[in-house]
Amino acid sequence: MNAMNILIIGAGGFIGSHLSEQILKNHQQWKIFAIDIASDKIKHLLADDNFNFFNINILTSMPLVEEILAKSDVVLPLAAIANPSVYVKNPLAVFELDFEANLAIVKLVAKYQKRLIFPSTSEVYGLCSDEKFEEETSYCVTGPVCKQRWIYSASKQLLDRVIYAHGVRDSLSYTLFRPFNFIGSRLDDIFNASYGSSRVITQFLSNIYHGNDINLVDGGGQMRCFIDIDDAVEAILRIIENENGCAEQQIFNIGNPGNLWTIRELAHIMVDMAKKYDKLADSANKITVRNVNSREYYGDSYQDVSRRVPAIKRAQELLQWTPKISLEESLKKIMDFYFS
């Protein structure tokens, strides 16, 4: 594989930190330009000669971002707010970062004719009724304006359309990938997570650690497909590698339809597994799993999706990629990381 300069905006986040690790481990000929406002999750990478970290806020320092982007070959704008609680409580902050800042980056990529690998989201499918969501045929359906949680979905969907249009008009080199519930260590802060502040795996594990009851929003019947971050990063690496142009101007769902569980099932699996860890057993034996109303938990602007399952045939065929890690194995990896 040829030498490349890879710009990862949001390298200090969950996906960015794991992706950076694997690039440095497996692709010594690639150099990473890493931009973020925090480095806690990547401090173990800072001494690597192929990892160049820039403490930059893209909301206030776009000229610096442009300077680094102009020297890059591939751009991954991973910086985003991807938390349902924030969608509801601070929708304008979501729009400012997830749409406005990323739109500026997309325009710079088009200006300098770089290759763009953009993280869309499974949320773009919204209330789609398909049994499995297909990248190019499933409808993108969101709820009413008063349900502000859809601002994230709408922001990402519009960027998908802008990027696609640049591909048609300007022959922009791009790939869109849509994450379906990536899970793993460093997702959120397990030790300081408060109610509604984290994604579901982190929230449940934090509750267990602190001895707080687990809340199932509207009963926890929502069905989700969870994919281990190692499986997900493998797919992203194959997109970056772009063997024989396999990812050129493509959209890929990145998820594991074999790991389809209800949130209620997830909660009970996690509590049972936690009882096997000395640091979690006492609290896991004391807590209960209870139902809460979504309005009580998130507020009036929340609206949920009952089932979200990806079709991954395109990734399997074009990227030669299939996820392998079960939910139980992934949860064990997470618990071992924090509590072994």
C-alpha positions, 0 to 999 in steps of 0.5 A, a space after each residue: 500500500 502506498 504512503 498516505 497522509 490521513 487526516 482524522 478530524 475527531 481522532 480523540 473520539 471513540 472511533 478515531 482513537 481505535 482507527 488510529 491505533 489500527 493504522 499505526 499498528 498495521 500501516 506503518 507507511 501511513 501518516 496520521 494528522 490527528 485533530 481534536 480538542 482532547 487527547 485523553 483517549 489517544 495519549 498512548 499514541 502521541 509519541 508515535 512518529 507517524 501520529 501528528 496531533 493538533 489541538 484544534 477546535 474546528 468550530 473556531 479554527 477552520 483556517 488551520 484545518 484547511 492548512 492541514 487538509 491541503 497536505 493530506 490525501 484522505 480526510 475522515 471528518 469524525 467529529 460529531 455529537 452523536 448522543 440522543 440526549 444532546 439532540 433533544 437538549 441542545 439541538 443547535 449545538 448538534 447542527 453547528 458541529 454536525 452540519 455547519 462545521 462538517 459542511 465547511 470541511 466537505 467544501 474544502 475537500 472538494 476544493 483541494 480534490 482530496 478523498 473524503 471518507 465521511 461517517 454518515 449514520 444509521 439514523 438517516 433511515 429514521 422511521 423507515 419501515 424496511 426489515 433491513 435498511 438498504 443503502 440506496 433503496 431504503 427511504 430516509 424518513 424522519 419525524 415532525 419538526 417538534 421532535 428535535 432529536 431528528 436534527 442529527 439525522 437530518 444534518 447527516 442526511 443533508 451532508 450525504 446528499 451534498 457529498 453525493 452531489 459533489 461526486 456527480 458534479 465535480 467527480 469528488 472521490 468519496 465514500 460514505 459509511 453508516 455506523 450501526 451501534 458501534 460498541 467498545 472501550 472508550 465509547 463514553 466515560 463509564 465512571 462519570 456518566 450521568 442519566 441520559 448522558 451516554 450511549 446505551 452500553 456505557 450508560 448501563 455499565 455505568 449504572 451497574 458500576 455505581 449501583 444505580 438501577 437501569 432504566 429501560 426507556 418505554 420498556 426497552 423493546 427497541 431492537 438494535 444491532 451492535 457491532 464491535 469496534 474492532 469489526 467496524 474499524 476493519 471495514 473502515 480500513 478496507 474503505 481507506 485501502 480502497 483496493 481496485 477502487 472498491 469503495 469509490 463513490 459508494 455508501 456502506 452500512 457498517 453493522 452486524 445484523 447477527 447481533 440483533 437484540 432488544 435493549 431489554 435483553 441487552 440490560 439483562 445480559 450485561 447485569 448477568 455478566 457483571 456478576 462475574 466481575 469482583 469489582 461489579 458483583 455487589 452492585 450488580 446483585 442489588 440493582 433492578 431493571 425498571 421501565 421509564 417513560 421516554 418523556 420523563 427520561 429525555 423530554 418531549 422532543 424525543 422520538 425513537 425507532 423500534 427496529 434498526 437492522 442494516 443490510 450489509 451485502 454491499 460491504 460483504 461483496 465490495 469490501 470483502 468484509 463480514 463482522 465476526 464478533 458476537 455481542 457477548 464477546 464484545 461486552 466481555 472485552 469492554 468489561 475486561 478493559 475497565 474491570 479486570 
